[in-house]
Amino acid sequence: MTTALSLLDLATVNRGQTARESFDNSVRLAQTAERSGYRRVWYAEHHNMKSIASSATSVLIAHVANHTESIRLGAGGIMLPNHSPLVIAEQFGTLETLHPGRIDLGLGRAPGSDQTTLRALRRTNETADAFPNDVLELQGYLSGKSRVPGVQAVPRAEGIVPLYILGSSLFGAQLAGYLGLPYAFASHFAPDALHEAVDVYRDTFKPSEQQAEPYVMAALNVFAAETFEAAAEQKKIAYRARARAFIKRGAAGVDFSDDEIDALLVSPQGAQLNAMTKYTAVGTRDDVHAYLAEFAASIGADELVLAHPATEIADRLRSVELTGGAVPATAAAI
């Protein structure tokens, strides 16, 4: 038995880089993933973040689809409370019509940004409460069984656009189980509830037209290189940059030296930042595959969604190549 691997591309815009360069890199990453045996590539909806260029998620999916041939592409995910279910059904019906058999639609309920941006999106704190009903409304449009009399999503693709529920808490696990949909846990940045959420999902799962049995996906970070030392150095640089970005949200205009960031990350105050990246595979291909196999076994994952956060695109591409293919299953646990 093996565990499938997929790619999460955050369309990162590094310091000194343009959004167009980020999109070019996304194409290269997807093409590399396609050659390397990955099952799918997902893009996440984020807003008002200078370092992430995937805000118009469906547009980016269309762009990458035009430059790849067979790999599945989708949203990981669309933050549905930011949108009308009808509009999302139209967008993904269009994508599936243009690229049949290749489009996924992962759904989350978080805003994907800060409170000020939430208001700019015309979203309120109460909007998330409608998420379960919005999922059902969207599902109706995509299947041609609209829950809104007289309203259909046009175009509606002939093929199926499969839905996935994304989450980092027990709420998403319960909803995915109740609706009988695959469940993807965001353990690459929110690891704490992973095992409990997977148990809740399996306990509450009810077979559906889309999914007869539970299907568990979990995300984690990967730094793969020719040597363990090179991978470890990539991790240090990437997580240093990540910490700097988090800190600067509350201290705009203030720059921090590498030594200051490193000191923070080993301090009690930096413990939360370190904890967010608890699930990170580092090392050679064999090192990474061993870690991934143990991680998958610990939750019985059907598929792993991998983020490759190295700051240099050449390192990300090589990490994708080295990690590619299916990971053998193991009975070991982390």
C-alpha positions as CSV (number, residue, x, y, z in Angstrom):
1,M,0.0,0.0,0.0
2,T,1.1,3.6,-0.7
3,T,0.0,7.1,0.3
4,A,-0.6,9.6,-2.5
5,L,1.3,12.9,-2.5
6,S,-0.1,16.3,-3.6
7,L,1.3,19.8,-3.6
8,L,0.1,22.9,-1.8
9,D,1.5,26.0,-3.7
10,L,1.1,29.2,-1.7
11,A,2.2,31.3,-4.8
12,T,4.8,32.9,-2.6
13,V,6.2,36.4,-3.5
14,N,9.6,36.7,-1.9
15,R,11.4,39.9,-1.2
16,G,12.4,41.7,-4.4
17,Q,10.1,39.5,-6.5
18,T,7.0,40.4,-8.6
19,A,3.7,38.7,-8.6
20,R,4.3,37.7,-12.2
21,E,7.5,36.0,-11.2
22,S,5.5,34.1,-8.6
23,F,3.0,33.0,-11.1
24,D,5.8,31.8,-13.4
25,N,7.2,29.8,-10.5
26,S,3.7,28.3,-9.9
27,V,3.7,27.0,-13.4
28,R,7.1,25.5,-13.0
29,L,6.2,23.9,-9.7
30,A,3.0,22.4,-11.2
31,Q,4.9,21.0,-14.2
32,T,7.5,19.5,-11.9
33,A,4.8,18.0,-9.7
34,E,3.2,16.6,-12.8
35,R,6.4,14.9,-13.9
36,S,7.2,13.7,-10.4
37,G,4.0,11.8,-9.8
38,Y,2.0,14.1,-7.6
39,R,-1.8,13.6,-7.7
40,R,-2.9,17.3,-7.5
41,V,-1.8,20.9,-6.9
42,W,-3.9,23.1,-4.7
43,Y,-3.8,26.9,-4.2
44,A,-5.1,28.8,-1.2
45,E,-7.2,31.9,-1.1
46,H,-5.5,34.7,1.0
47,H,-6.1,38.4,0.9
48,N,-4.1,41.5,1.8
49,M,-0.9,39.5,2.1
50,K,2.0,40.9,0.1
51,S,3.9,37.6,0.2
52,I,1.1,35.4,-1.2
53,A,-0.3,36.0,-4.7
54,S,-3.1,33.4,-4.9
55,S,-6.0,35.7,-3.9
56,A,-7.8,35.2,-7.2
57,T,-7.6,31.5,-6.8
58,S,-9.7,30.3,-9.7
59,V,-7.8,32.6,-12.1
60,L,-4.5,31.1,-11.0
61,I,-5.9,27.6,-11.4
62,A,-6.9,28.4,-15.0
63,H,-3.5,29.9,-15.8
64,V,-1.6,26.8,-14.5
65,A,-4.1,24.4,-16.2
66,N,-3.2,26.0,-19.5
67,H,0.5,25.1,-18.9
68,T,0.0,21.5,-17.7
69,E,-1.5,18.4,-19.2
70,S,-2.9,15.9,-16.7
71,I,-2.3,16.8,-13.1
72,R,-5.4,17.8,-11.0
73,L,-5.6,21.4,-9.9
74,G,-7.8,23.0,-7.4
75,A,-8.5,25.3,-4.5
76,G,-7.1,24.4,-1.1
77,G,-9.2,26.2,-0.5
78,I,-11.8,28.7,-1.5
79,M,-13.0,30.6,1.7
80,L,-16.7,30.2,0.9
81,P,-18.1,32.7,3.3
82,N,-16.2,35.4,1.3
83,H,-18.3,34.6,-1.8
84,S,-21.7,33.8,-3.2
85,P,-22.0,30.0,-3.7
86,L,-23.5,30.7,-7.1
87,V,-20.5,32.6,-8.2
88,I,-18.1,29.9,-7.1
89,A,-20.2,27.3,-8.8
90,E,-20.0,29.3,-12.0
91,Q,-16.2,29.7,-11.7
92,F,-15.5,26.1,-11.1
93,G,-18.1,24.9,-13.6
94,T,-16.2,27.0,-16.1
95,L,-12.9,25.5,-15.0
96,E,-14.2,21.9,-15.3
97,T,-15.7,22.7,-18.7
98,L,-12.3,24.0,-20.0
99,H,-10.2,21.3,-18.2
100,P,-12.4,18.2,-17.8
101,G,-11.5,15.7,-15.1
102,R,-8.8,17.9,-13.6
103,I,-10.5,20.4,-11.2
104,D,-11.0,20.1,-7.4
105,L,-12.8,22.5,-5.1
106,G,-11.7,22.6,-1.5
107,L,-13.7,24.7,0.8
108,G,-12.9,26.5,4.1
109,R,-14.8,29.0,6.3
110,A,-12.0,31.2,7.6
111,P,-11.6,34.7,6.1
112,G,-8.1,34.1,4.8
113,S,-7.0,37.5,6.2
114,D,-7.3,40.0,9.0
115,Q,-10.4,41.7,10.4
116,T,-10.0,44.9,8.4
117,T,-9.8,43.0,5.2
118,L,-12.7,40.9,6.3
119,R,-14.8,44.1,6.2
120,A,-13.4,45.1,2.8
121,L,-14.6,41.7,1.5
122,R,-18.1,42.7,2.7
123,R,-18.0,39.8,5.2
124,T,-19.1,39.8,8.8
125,N,-18.2,37.5,11.7
126,E,-21.6,35.9,11.3
127,T,-21.1,35.0,7.7
128,A,-19.1,31.9,8.7
129,D,-22.2,30.6,10.5
130,A,-23.8,30.0,7.1
131,F,-21.0,27.9,5.9
132,P,-22.7,24.5,6.1
133,N,-25.8,25.8,4.2
134,D,-23.5,27.5,1.7
135,V,-21.7,24.2,1.0
136,L,-25.0,22.5,0.4
137,E,-26.2,25.3,-1.9
138,L,-22.9,25.2,-3.9
139,Q,-23.2,21.4,-4.1
140,G,-26.7,21.8,-5.6
141,Y,-25.5,24.1,-8.3
142,L,-22.6,21.9,-9.3
143,S,-24.7,18.8,-9.5
144,G,-27.6,20.4,-11.3
145,K,-29.9,19.9,-8.3
146,S,-30.2,23.5,-7.3
147,R,-31.7,24.3,-3.8
148,V,-32.7,27.7,-5.0
149,P,-35.8,27.4,-7.3
150,G,-35.3,28.9,-10.7
151,V,-31.5,29.4,-10.3
152,Q,-28.9,27.3,-12.1
153,A,-25.1,27.8,-12.3
154,V,-24.2,28.4,-16.0
155,P,-22.0,26.9,-17.3
156,R,-22.4,23.6,-15.4
157,A,-19.7,21.1,-16.4
158,E,-20.7,17.7,-17.7
159,G,-18.1,16.2,-15.3
160,I,-18.0,16.2,-11.6
161,V,-16.3,18.9,-9.6
162,P,-15.5,17.0,-6.3
163,L,-15.8,18.9,-3.1
164,Y,-13.4,18.7,-0.1
165,I,-13.8,20.3,3.3
166,L,-10.7,21.9,4.7
167,G,-10.2,22.7,8.4
168,S,-8.0,23.0,11.4
169,S,-10.6,22.3,14.1
170,L,-13.3,19.8,15.0
171,F,-16.0,21.8,13.3
172,G,-14.7,21.0,9.8
173,A,-14.2,17.4,10.7
174,Q,-17.8,17.0,11.8
175,L,-19.1,18.8,8.8
176,A,-17.1,16.7,6.3
177,G,-18.2,13.6,8.1
178,Y,-21.9,14.6,8.1
179,L,-21.8,15.5,4.4
180,G,-19.8,12.5,3.4
181,L,-17.0,14.5,1.8
182,P,-13.2,14.1,1.9
183,Y,-11.5,16.0,4.8
184,A,-8.2,17.9,4.5
185,F,-6.6,19.1,7.8
186,A,-4.3,22.1,7.7
187,S,-1.6,20.6,9.9
188,H,1.2,22.4,8.0
189,F,0.4,25.5,10.2
190,A,-2.2,24.4,12.8
191,P,-1.1,21.0,14.1
192,D,-2.7,20.8,17.5
193,A,-6.1,19.2,16.8
194,L,-5.0,16.9,13.9
195,H,-5.4,13.5,15.5
196,E,-8.6,14.4,17.4
197,A,-10.1,15.9,14.2
198,V,-9.4,12.8,12.1
199,D,-11.0,10.6,14.7
200,V,-14.1,12.8,14.8
201,Y,-14.3,12.8,11.1
202,R,-14.2,9.0,10.8
203,D,-16.7,8.6,13.7
204,T,-19.2,11.0,12.1
205,F,-18.7,10.0,8.5
206,K,-21.9,9.1,6.5
207,P,-21.5,7.7,3.0
208,S,-22.6,10.1,0.2
209,E,-23.0,10.1,-3.5
210,Q,-19.5,11.5,-3.8
211,Q,-17.7,9.5,-1.2
212,A,-18.5,5.9,0.0
213,E,-15.8,5.9,2.7
214,P,-13.8,8.4,4.7
215,Y,-10.9,10.0,2.9
216,V,-8.3,11.7,5.0
217,M,-5.8,14.3,3.7
218,A,-3.3,16.2,5.9
219,A,-0.9,18.9,5.1
220,L,2.7,19.3,6.2
221,N,5.9,21.1,5.3
222,V,8.9,19.5,3.4
223,F,12.5,20.5,2.8
224,A,14.2,17.9,0.7
225,A,17.7,18.3,-0.7
226,E,20.7,16.2,-1.7
227,T,22.0,16.3,1.8
228,F,20.4,16.6,5.3
229,E,22.6,19.7,6.0
230,A,21.4,21.5,2.8
231,A,17.8,20.8,3.7
232,A,18.3,21.9,7.3
233,E,19.8,25.2,6.1
234,Q,16.8,25.8,3.8
235,K,14.5,25.2,6.7
236,K,16.4,27.7,8.9
237,I,16.3,30.4,6.2
238,A,12.6,29.8,5.3
239,Y,11.3,29.7,8.9
240,R,13.4,32.8,9.8
241,A,11.7,34.7,6.9
242,R,8.3,33.4,8.1
243,A,8.9,34.6,11.6
244,R,10.1,38.0,10.3
245,A,6.9,38.3,8.3
246,F,4.7,37.5,11.3
247,I,6.5,39.9,13.6
248,K,6.4,42.8,11.1
249,R,2.6,42.6,11.0
250,G,2.6,44.3,14.4
251,A,5.8,46.3,13.9
252,A,5.6,47.8,10.4
253,G,8.7,49.6,9.3
254,V,10.9,47.8,11.8
255,D,13.5,45.4,10.4
256,F,15.0,42.6,12.5
257,S,18.4,41.1,12.0
258,D,18.9,37.4,11.4
259,D,20.4,37.1,14.9
260,E,17.4,38.8,16.5
261,I,15.0,36.4,14.7
262,D,17.1,33.4,15.6
263,A,17.1,34.5,19.3
264,L,13.3,34.9,19.2
265,L,12.7,31.4,17.7
266,V,14.6,29.7,20.6
267,S,13.0,31.8,23.3
268,P,9.8,31.0,25.2
269,Q,8.1,33.8,23.2
270,G,8.9,32.1,19.9
271,A,7.5,28.7,21.0
272,Q,4.1,29.4,19.4
273,L,5.7,30.1,16.0
274,N,7.8,27.0,16.3
275,A,4.8,24.9,17.3
276,M,2.9,26.0,14.1
277,T,5.4,24.1,12.0
278,K,5.6,21.0,14.2
279,Y,5.0,18.7,11.2
280,T,8.0,19.3,8.9
281,A,10.0,16.7,7.0
282,V,13.7,17.6,6.5
283,G,16.5,15.8,4.8
284,T,17.3,13.6,1.8
285,R,14.7,11.8,-0.2
286,D,15.0,8.8,2.1
287,D,14.8,10.9,5.2
288,V,11.7,12.7,4.0
289,H,9.9,9.6,2.8
290,A,10.5,7.9,6.1
291,Y,9.0,10.9,7.9
292,L,6.1,11.1,5.6
293,A,5.3,7.4,5.9
294,E,5.3,7.6,9.7
295,F,3.2,10.7,9.7
296,A,0.7,9.1,7.3
297,A,0.5,6.0,9.5
298,S,-0.1,8.0,12.6
299,I,-3.5,9.2,11.3
300,G,-4.2,6.6,8.6
301,A,-3.9,9.3,5.9
302,D,-5.1,8.5,2.4
303,E,-3.2,11.4,0.9
304,L,-0.6,14.0,2.1
305,V,-0.6,17.6,0.8
306,L,2.9,18.9,0.9
307,A,4.0,22.5,1.1
308,H,7.6,23.1,0.0
309,P,8.5,26.5,1.6
310,A,12.2,26.9,0.7
311,T,12.7,30.5,-0.2
312,E,14.6,29.9,-3.5
313,I,12.6,28.5,-6.4
314,A,15.4,26.2,-7.5
315,D,15.3,24.6,-4.0
316,R,11.6,24.3,-4.1
317,L,11.6,22.6,-7.4
318,R,14.3,20.2,-6.3
319,S,12.4,19.4,-3.1
320,V,9.3,18.6,-5.2
321,E,11.3,16.3,-7.4
322,L,13.1,14.5,-4.6
323,T,9.8,13.9,-2.7
324,G,7.8,12.9,-5.7
325,G,6.0,9.6,-6.2
326,A,4.0,7.6,-3.7
327,V,5.2,7.0,-0.2
328,P,5.2,3.4,1.1
329,A,2.8,2.8,4.0
330,T,4.2,1.8,7.3
331,A,2.8,0.7,10.6
332,A,5.0,3.0,12.6
333,A,3.7,6.1,14.4
334,I,5.3,9.5,15.2
